[in-house]
């Protein structure tokens, strides 16, 4: 591949996703990796794969998102560092103009985003209970000896879904085991689990927010047809899964990077692919300058500090690499 494009990187606790789009917003390349507790390693590996598949493509701008957005942003020299809510909303609205509700369920958290006329007016996140997230579903699939990619297929085969307690991951798993011991069919248990997790989402994440169509379902769990069907049954409306449901956060980051280029007079802060060969390291320290005892994160490149964050004051201001669209 030759030419130019915009890079979006979404670093989460479970997966790290990279996408490359052209100047019209069309996705050219996407890479999905497991973060495996090493966000720096995942970003470097993703960029190495991108360099291998995309050749000498020119990166016109870089956007980062996800829980590791600041770290990735410093390593790559991002032009725009945005939170997950903004990135997912931008991607959903780009893919389906006029979307009013975004349901996003990833590896370890869940979100709901309410939009009106392309603007986010409300949102909520659930980062406490793991029930319904990708990690929880993978654990249950492994426990049942079922490939995760067949989970949704089996759920759709159910004839009599059993009712599973979905208030939390612990109760859901215990109830599943109980239902197995009672002799219920696996497909009925899986279908019941999907319905329980949808109820959990609506009660703990949505919490009465106005879920109006069009409703877009994105994040890795959107691949589970059983969850999609359970949402449609509970909400009595069509649930739309985007083509690139699994990398929508990264896609939103790339679209935001494209917008940021105009604010930067066409200049990008991208460090270049050569920066991947540098040695990066992070360390934390506790500031004792006041009673706040802020936990400061320090990131270095080749033993030279390039950024710091975490302070509530300017005492530990970083080296000037903060982006003006940081949030």
C-alpha angles and dihedrals in degrees: 000000000000135000126059140298149157123266126218122189125189113189113192135167092258106025140021115210130192127189133181120205132182124236090275093057095252113146112243102171138007131188127191120196137169110247092210093189093299110095094169091052092046093051092048092047091048092051091048090054091047091051090050095050100035100043117199096350116157114237107218096183143352131216127184133197141163132070090306095046097119093049093048091044093057094045094049100034094243121204092206130026113189137171122252095255093058094043095049092045093050092049094046093048091047092050094042114019110210096030110159103185131034120193110193123181118175138170098296109000143043132217140186121200124191116202133183120188091347095307126112108238099168141004143168137196133202114206099152108066116050094202111124097015125122094254092054093049091049090051092052092046090052092047090052092044092241125135107246091233089063095050095092093041091056092046090058090054093062118119099181111023111204121224112254124193103244102175091113141352094261094051092044094052093045091050092048091054090048092051091050091052089052089057103251117157117263093236091053090050093048092048090048090050092053090051091048092051091050089053089049091052094048093047100041105028108024092036096182097319114154105266103195130169140291087063117184120198115203140161128073094295089062086079088070106094090195092061092046092051092046091053091049091050094048097042097035091223139099116274114210121208114199121229091246096036092146098059103034093121091056091044090054090049090052092049090050090050089054090053091046091058091071090054090050097050091249094304122129129203092211109143093214131241091284089070088071089072091061123098114249126190137171131207134174131219135180117238113225095187093107141359092276091078092200117204106234122204114209121192122192135190115207088347092306118116111240101168145007132187142163101080124123091213137037095265093103099032110163127241097279099275094120111123120231091233094052115139 
